Amino acid sequence: MSTGHDLGVDLAELWDAGQNQLPKVAGEFTKAANALPTSITGIMYRSGPVGAGGSYGASSAWESLADVLSGHLSTTAGNLMDTGAALVYAANHYAQTDAEAQAEFERRKREIGHVQ
């Protein structure tokens, strides 16, 4: 188990993951959810009832799939944000148990903040 300076470094990495890295990943999931088309009936239209689903083909099945996928992407984004917040909370509060670790943790947080 890390102590002192090493613990401060570990806590800073944990804090960075929660404060910076996981929110970036969550943002990508949110972008993916927002990029899904809300309706594809216009592009699925055909002049005759060829294949499944009549003149609109399988558009309702694809739209149902897009809704499910959007829900999963949004849920994942929210879970990543919650996980990030929990990591930040844990790092901040655990640092208080070791003065040397806390000093190094605060120094590294400032350093990371300048890089981001």
LINJOKA-V209821 format. One record per backbone hydrogen bond with DSSP energy under -0.5 kcal/mol. NH is the residue of the N-H (numbers start at 1). CO is the residue of the C=O. Records with the same first field share a line. If there is no record, write none. Layout:
NH = CO  CO
This chain:
6 = 3
7 = 3
8 = 4
9 = 5
10 = 6
11 = 7
12 = 8
13 = 9
14 = 10
15 = 11
16 = 12
17 = 13
18 = 14
19 = 15
20 = 16
21 = 16
22 = 17
24 = 20
25 = 21
26 = 22
27 = 23
28 = 24
29 = 25
30 = 26
31 = 27
32 = 28
33 = 29
34 = 30
35 = 31
36 = 32  33
44 = 40
45 = 41  42
46 = 55
50 = 48
51 = 49
54 = 51
56 = 53
57 = 54
59 = 56
62 = 58
63 = 59
64 = 60
65 = 61
66 = 62
67 = 63
68 = 64
69 = 65
70 = 66
71 = 67
72 = 68
73 = 69
74 = 70
75 = 71
76 = 72
77 = 73
78 = 74
79 = 75
80 = 76
81 = 77
82 = 78
83 = 79
84 = 80
85 = 81
86 = 82
87 = 83
88 = 84
89 = 85
90 = 86
91 = 87
92 = 88
93 = 89
94 = 90
95 = 91
96 = 92  93
97 = 94
98 = 95
102 = 98
103 = 99
104 = 100
105 = 101
106 = 102
107 = 103
108 = 104
109 = 105
110 = 106
111 = 107
112 = 108
113 = 109
114 = 110
115 = 111  112
116 = 112
